[in-house]
């Protein structure tokens, strides 16, 4: 697995599904990157669902784990789900 550095930046998705970053990335070289897109869907949360604060805390915990390399391969996530 390659060592990866995380950079958080906001972006807008246009009508064609293309991302436009709010600011340029300051990196030393031209390279391919891996992009994870987090799309808020807070308007779909019911009153019985988690509060915004709880959702934000879950995200913070997941981000912290990702930054520390405490992740598992995607293939492992699918194990046992073939019959679902």
C-alpha positions as CSV (number, residue, x, y, z in Angstrom):
1,X,0.0,0.0,0.0
2,X,1.3,3.4,-0.9
3,X,1.8,6.1,1.8
4,X,-0.9,8.7,1.3
5,X,-1.3,12.2,2.7
6,X,-4.8,13.6,3.2
7,X,-5.8,17.1,2.2
8,X,-9.2,18.3,3.0
9,X,-10.7,20.8,0.6
10,X,-14.3,21.8,-0.2
11,X,-15.6,21.5,-3.8
12,X,-18.7,21.9,-5.9
13,X,-20.2,19.3,-8.1
14,X,-21.5,20.9,-11.3
15,X,-24.5,19.7,-13.5
16,X,-22.1,17.4,-15.4
17,X,-20.9,15.7,-12.2
18,X,-17.5,17.3,-12.4
19,X,-15.7,18.5,-9.2
20,X,-14.4,22.1,-8.9
21,X,-12.2,22.6,-5.9
22,X,-12.7,25.8,-3.9
23,X,-9.0,26.4,-3.8
24,X,-6.0,24.9,-5.6
25,X,-4.1,22.0,-4.0
26,X,-0.5,23.0,-3.1
27,X,1.5,19.9,-3.8
28,X,5.1,19.4,-5.1
29,X,4.4,17.4,-8.3
30,X,1.7,16.4,-10.8
31,X,0.3,13.0,-9.7
32,X,-2.9,10.9,-9.6
33,X,-4.9,11.1,-6.4
34,X,-7.6,9.1,-4.7
35,X,-10.8,11.1,-4.1
36,X,-13.4,10.4,-1.4
37,X,-16.5,12.4,-1.8
38,X,-18.7,13.1,1.3
39,X,-22.1,14.3,0.3
40,X,-24.3,15.7,3.1
41,X,-27.8,14.4,3.2
42,X,-28.9,16.1,6.4
43,X,-32.4,16.9,5.0
44,X,-33.1,13.2,4.9
45,X,-32.4,12.6,8.6
46,X,-35.5,11.8,10.6
47,X,-35.9,13.1,14.2
48,X,-35.4,9.5,15.4
49,X,-32.0,9.3,13.6
50,X,-28.7,10.6,15.0
51,X,-28.3,14.2,15.8
52,X,-26.1,16.4,13.7
53,X,-23.6,16.5,16.5
54,X,-23.5,12.6,16.7
55,X,-23.1,12.4,12.9
56,X,-20.2,14.9,13.1
57,X,-18.6,13.0,15.9
58,X,-18.8,9.8,13.9
59,X,-17.2,11.5,11.0
60,X,-14.4,13.0,13.2
61,X,-13.7,9.5,14.6
62,X,-13.6,7.9,11.1
63,X,-11.4,10.7,9.8
64,X,-9.0,10.3,12.7
65,X,-8.8,6.5,12.1
66,X,-8.1,7.1,8.4
67,X,-5.4,9.6,9.2
68,X,-3.8,7.1,11.6
69,X,-3.9,4.3,8.9
70,X,-6.5,2.3,10.9
71,X,-8.4,1.2,7.8
72,X,-9.2,-2.1,6.2
73,X,-9.2,-3.1,2.5
74,X,-12.5,-2.5,0.7
75,X,-12.5,-6.1,-0.4
76,X,-12.7,-7.1,3.2
77,X,-15.8,-5.0,3.6
78,X,-17.6,-7.1,1.0
79,X,-16.7,-10.5,2.6
80,X,-19.9,-12.3,3.6
81,X,-22.1,-9.8,1.8
82,X,-22.4,-11.7,-1.5
83,X,-25.7,-13.3,-0.4
84,X,-27.3,-10.2,1.0
